[in-house]
Amino acid sequence: MCIRDRSTQSTWDYNILKMPGGFSSEKPMVPEVQAMALSLKTQIEAKIGQYFSVFTPLTYRTQVVAGTNYSIRISVNGGKTITAIVYQTLPCLGGTLTVTSASIAQ
């Protein structure tokens, strides 16, 4: 990580200060991630303990680890929003998807 004396900065790219390995910025939904979220709907509902008749993936973020974590924001019944964290193993290990957590935004 680059450490600099900020007192002398006039223009500084604060994106340099992002934590290495952290989640990306939020991105608009793409067909591949939407299909992933929809295929995991039952697992996400089981994590939350509730069935949703409305289930619309909105945005996502990624984090590269030993595989990829996806943080997916999903619109559900009553205008509520779910955040689901999905882990995908590396392609050489099968690319398996697992819902690691899911919560309803308050």
FIROMAR-310891 format. One record per residue (C-alpha): residue number from 0; residue in three letters; x, z, y. Coordinates in steps of 0.2 Angstrom, whole numbers. Layout:
(rec NUM,ALA,(X,Z,Y))
...
! end
This chain:
(rec 0,MET,(0,0,0))
(rec 1,CYS,(6,-4,17))
(rec 2,ILE,(8,11,29))
(rec 3,ARG,(10,8,47))
(rec 4,ASP,(10,17,64))
(rec 5,ARG,(-7,13,70))
(rec 6,SER,(-4,20,88))
(rec 7,THR,(5,4,92))
(rec 8,GLN,(-7,-8,84))
(rec 9,SER,(-17,-20,95))
(rec 10,THR,(-24,-31,81))
(rec 11,TRP,(-24,-24,64))
(rec 12,ASP,(-32,-30,48))
(rec 13,TYR,(-41,-14,41))
(rec 14,ASN,(-44,-24,25))
(rec 15,ILE,(-26,-20,20))
(rec 16,LEU,(-32,-1,19))
(rec 17,LYS,(-44,-5,5))
(rec 18,MET,(-40,5,-10))
(rec 19,PRO,(-32,-6,-23))
(rec 20,GLY,(-43,-7,-38))
(rec 21,GLY,(-58,-2,-28))
(rec 22,PHE,(-75,-12,-28))
(rec 23,SER,(-76,-28,-18))
(rec 24,SER,(-87,-30,-3))
(rec 25,GLU,(-106,-34,-7))
(rec 26,LYS,(-109,-52,-12))
(rec 27,PRO,(-125,-62,-13))
(rec 28,MET,(-133,-63,-31))
(rec 29,VAL,(-126,-78,-41))
(rec 30,PRO,(-135,-85,-57))
(rec 31,GLU,(-122,-78,-69))
(rec 32,VAL,(-123,-60,-63))
(rec 33,GLN,(-142,-61,-62))
(rec 34,ALA,(-143,-67,-80))
(rec 35,MET,(-132,-52,-85))
(rec 36,ALA,(-143,-40,-76))
(rec 37,LEU,(-159,-47,-83))
(rec 38,SER,(-152,-47,-100))
(rec 39,LEU,(-148,-28,-98))
(rec 40,LYS,(-165,-23,-91))
(rec 41,THR,(-170,-13,-106))
(rec 42,GLN,(-153,-3,-106))
(rec 43,ILE,(-155,0,-87))
(rec 44,GLU,(-173,6,-89))
(rec 45,ALA,(-167,18,-104))
(rec 46,LYS,(-153,25,-93))
(rec 47,ILE,(-166,29,-79))
(rec 48,GLY,(-180,34,-91))
(rec 49,GLN,(-193,22,-83))
(rec 50,TYR,(-200,5,-86))
(rec 51,PHE,(-200,-7,-71))
(rec 52,SER,(-213,-22,-70))
(rec 53,VAL,(-203,-28,-54))
(rec 54,PHE,(-184,-30,-58))
(rec 55,THR,(-175,-42,-45))
(rec 56,PRO,(-156,-42,-44))
(rec 57,LEU,(-151,-43,-26))
(rec 58,THR,(-133,-41,-23))
(rec 59,TYR,(-117,-36,-33))
(rec 60,ARG,(-99,-30,-31))
(rec 61,THR,(-85,-31,-43))
(rec 62,GLN,(-70,-20,-48))
(rec 63,VAL,(-56,-27,-59))
(rec 64,VAL,(-50,-14,-72))
(rec 65,ALA,(-46,-17,-90))
(rec 66,GLY,(-61,-29,-89))
(rec 67,THR,(-73,-29,-75))
(rec 68,ASN,(-85,-17,-68))
(rec 69,TYR,(-101,-24,-59))
(rec 70,SER,(-111,-13,-47))
(rec 71,ILE,(-128,-22,-46))
(rec 72,ARG,(-141,-18,-33))
(rec 73,ILE,(-159,-21,-40))
(rec 74,SER,(-176,-21,-32))
(rec 75,VAL,(-189,-12,-43))
(rec 76,ASN,(-207,-6,-41))
(rec 77,GLY,(-213,2,-25))
(rec 78,GLY,(-199,-6,-15))
(rec 79,LYS,(-186,6,-23))
(rec 80,THR,(-168,0,-27))
(rec 81,ILE,(-158,4,-42))
(rec 82,THR,(-139,3,-43))
(rec 83,ALA,(-133,-1,-60))
(rec 84,ILE,(-114,0,-65))
(rec 85,VAL,(-110,-13,-79))
(rec 86,TYR,(-94,-14,-88))
(rec 87,GLN,(-88,-30,-96))
(rec 88,THR,(-73,-30,-108))
(rec 89,LEU,(-60,-43,-106))
(rec 90,PRO,(-64,-60,-114))
(rec 91,CYS,(-51,-58,-127))
(rec 92,LEU,(-60,-43,-133))
(rec 93,GLY,(-77,-51,-133))
(rec 94,GLY,(-83,-49,-116))
(rec 95,THR,(-96,-36,-121))
(rec 96,LEU,(-107,-29,-108))
(rec 97,THR,(-111,-10,-107))
(rec 98,VAL,(-122,-1,-94))
(rec 99,THR,(-112,14,-89))
(rec 100,SER,(-124,21,-76))
(rec 101,ALA,(-139,18,-67))
(rec 102,SER,(-148,27,-53))
(rec 103,ILE,(-163,25,-41))
(rec 104,ALA,(-158,26,-23))
(rec 105,GLN,(-166,40,-13))
! end
